[in-house]
Amino acid sequence: MGHHKSGTTALYQMLRGHPQIYMPALKEPRFFAPDLRALLGSNGSLPETWEDYLALFAAARPEQRAGEASPSYLRSQVAAGLIAQARPDARIVAILREPASFVRSLHLHLLKEGVETEPDLARAFAAESIVRGGRRVLRYSDHVRYTEQLRRYHAEFAPEQVLVLIYDDFRADNAATVRGVLRFLDVDDSLPVEVTRANPTVLMRSQQLDDLVHSISVGRGPLSAMVKTAIKALTPRRLRQDALHLTLRRVVHRAPPAPDEQLMLELRRRFKAEVSSLSEYLDRDLVKLWGYDNLA
């Protein structure tokens, strides 16, 4: 659990490779966040019933710990209570990231996904809301209510059932952080840990080109379906995947520009009270770690 662009995908992939842990191929079922389901959308791909949800874990062996990684559970107002009702013995892992860098990375991610249409972060954040189909689907600052979000889980679960990770620690030493999570989950932490970096922050060169590559990759539309069929007939699966990733990396996506330091300073000033509150709540000096001690 943790917000998008905070290491949740990498952690999910690293935990999924452990033989004593089962995590379904669907990373984000979002089942316990019904209050956000209409806003986030599902296209019919997410479990709607308890039976549908349990079916995701049908292949898990009895001795395995089963889990999933839905970032929306942290922002949801009801997920903590619903998880506690279903599994009062659940273990909760949350990853938190410095707010200003998180908001910038989230904005770039939403641009890539076609959710956000305003390319300028300052204007996007000032507007706060993204409206889709006449419905407000997102407020950037709603994500950065870390203390409030953690309190909901500590109200439902014992302290020893909730592990809070800091993104900086995870980035600095993936393997050590994952071993800590494995110990928290009471599984063997001595097995080799394959370090994974997932979902790097990128900027699109072209929304239209990104849409075209995605359409061909999934065979959407008669022309793209024909192209995909031809490519499949001529190339092995691994080669197709490598070619798609290379196209995305070199043609569609590019490294984002350096952040606007003045804007980042303004965002940090905006979020300083939250960081101070979180520091006190976790008894860790995140104000200093995240550079909020000198915002003059």
N, C-alpha and C positions, 0 to 999 in steps of 0.2 A: 504494500500500500504506500502511497505517496503520490505527489502530483506528477503530471506529465513533465518530461524533460528533467527529471530528478534522479535518474538512474534506475527507475523501476524495471524497465525492459531488460537491462543488463543483469540486474539481480535475479529477475525471473528466469532468464536463460541459464545463468550459472547454477541456480538452485535446481532447475529442471534436469540438469545433468547428473544430479546426485542419485544413486540407486535407492536410497531410503526415502526419497521424496517424489511424490507424483503431482505434477502440475499439468493441466490439460493444454492442448494445442491452442485453444481459445484463451488468450492471455487475460482479456478483460470481459468477463461475463456480465459485470455490473448488476448482478441479480439483487444484491442487497441495497441498491440505491434507486428505488422506484421513484423517488422525488426528483431525480435528475434524468430519468430514462427518456421522457418526452423531449427534454432539452437536448440531450446528447444524440438521440436517434439510434436506431438499431438495424433498420432495413430487414427486419425479420430474422437476423442472424443470432440474436441473443436469446437465452433461455427465458421463457415466460412463466413457467410453472416450476414448483419444487421438484417435480419428477424430471423435467427438462434439465434443471440444474444438476441434480444428482447423476444424470446420465453422462455428464461431462467427466465424471470420476469413475465410471464403470470399470475402466481398465486398471484402476489402482489395486495393488496387492494389499492384503490385510495388514501387513507389517509396515507399509509405507505411510508417511505423513502426507496428507493431501492438502493442497492449497491453491490459491489463484492470486492474480495481481491486478486488481481493478483500482486505478488511481482515483476514480470518482468516489470511492468509499471514504476518503479523507474529507472531501468537500461536502458530502451528503449530510443532511441533518438527521437522517434516520438509520443510516447503515450500521452504526455501532450497536444500537438497540436491537436491530433485526439479527445481526450476527450473534449477539449474546443470546437471543431467544433460541436460535437454531443450534448453536454450539457454545455453551457457556465456558467450555474448556479451550476455546480457540486461542491461538497465539497470534498476536498482531505485530506486524513490522511496518514502521512508517519511516520514510526518508524525507528529510527537509532540506531545502536549498536556500541559499542567500536570496532574499526577495527580489532585489533589482535584477540580478543576473537571471533569476528564474523567469521573471516577467518578460525580459527581452527574448529569452530562448523560447518561451511559450508563444510569444507573438510570431516569431519566425516559423515555428512549427505550425501554427494555425494558418499562416499564409501558405505554407507548403500544402496543407490539407484542403485549402480552398474555403476554409471557414471564415477567416478574416480577409477583408478586401482592402483595408487601409494599410498601405506599405510603410507609412511613417509611424514609428512606435509612439512618439510624443502625441500625435493626434489620436492614434488608436486608444492609448491609455486615457487621454483626456475625455474621449467619448465614453469610455468604460464599457458600454454595452455593445454586444454584437446581436443584431436582430435578424432572424431568419424566418421567413414565412409569417411575419407579423408578430413573432414571439421572441422575447429576449432570451438568448441562449447562453450568454456568458458575461460575467463582469470580472475583469482582471483582478481587482482588489479582493474579490470574494475568495480567491485561492489563498491569499496571504493573511489568513486568520489562524495562524498555527496554534497558538495557545488554546483558543476556543475549540479547534478541531481535536486537539489531543485530550482536552478535558472530557469531551464526549466519550472517548474510549476509556479513560481512567475512571469514569463514572460507572462503566459497565463491567470492566475487567480488573482483576487484581494487578498490582504494579508489576509482579513478576511475569505477567502474561503480555506485557506491552514493551516492545523494544523500539526505541527511537534512534534512528541513524542520522548522522549529518553528512550531507552529500560530499563535503570537502574530504572527510575521512575515507569515504568510499572511492573517490577519485584518486586520492593519494596512495591507497593500498587496497585494491579490489580484493585480493586474496585474503588478507587479514580480516577485512570487514565481513566477508562471506563466511569465514571460519567462525567468527563471533555469532553470526546468524545461525549457523549449524549447531553450535553449542546451545544457543537459545532454544532451538527446536528439538534438542536432545537426540541428535543424530550424529553419526561418526564424522568428526571434523578433521580426521587425519588423512582422508582420501585426497588425491590431487585436485586442485581447483583450477579449472580452465578459465583464465581471465578473458572477459568479454567486454567489448565496447559497442553498445548498440545505439541506434538513432542519433548519430552526430548532428549537431545543429548546422543546417545548410540554408542557403538562400536560392530561390528558383531564378533561373535566367528567364524562363518563359512558362507562364501558367498553361498556355495552349499546348506547348510541347510536352509538359508534364502530363496533361490530360491525355494526349495522344499515346505516349508510352504506356501509361496505365491502362488505357483502353485496349491496346494490343496485348498487354501482358495478361489481361483477364478475358480477352476475346469478346469485348463488348461491341455490338454493332456488326452488321454483315461484312463490311470491308475488313475490320480489324479481326474478326473471326477467321476470315479467309487467310489473312496474313499470318495469324498465329498458327493455323493448321499447317500452312506451308513451312513455316519455321520449324514446327515440331517434327515434321516429316524429314527434314534435312539435318537437324542437329540434335545431339543428345541433351537430356534434361539439364545436367550440370553446366554444360556449355551455354545453354540458353540463359540460365540464371546468372552466370558470370557476365554474359554479354549485356543483360538488362541492367545489372548493377553498374557496369562500366559506363553504359549510356547515361544512366542517372547521374553518376558521379562527374563525368566529363562534359556532358552536353546539357543536361537539364538543370543540374544543381551546381552551385559553386560555393566556396567558402564565404560566409557573411563578412561584411565590412567590420572594421573595429567599432566598438560601441561608442556612442556619443557620450563623452565623459561628463559633460555638463548635465545631460539628461539623466545619466546614471546617478549622479550626485543628487539631483532633485528627487529621484525615486527613493534613494536611500534616506533622505530627509523625511520623505512621506512615510516610510516604513520603520523608522527608528523606534517609535513607541512599541511596535509589535515585536521587534527584535529584543528590546529591553525586557519586555514582558516574558518572552520565551526564554531568555537567559535566566531570569529569576525562576521561572517554572521548572526548567530542566537543571538548574544549578550548574550552569556552564556559561562561561563568558563568551557568548556569541557576538556581543557588541564589538569586542576586540578582534575576534577571529574573522568576522565579516567586514571589518573596517568601518564600523559605525561609531567609533570612538573619536574620530576627527573629521567632522563634516563641515568645518568652517569654510 
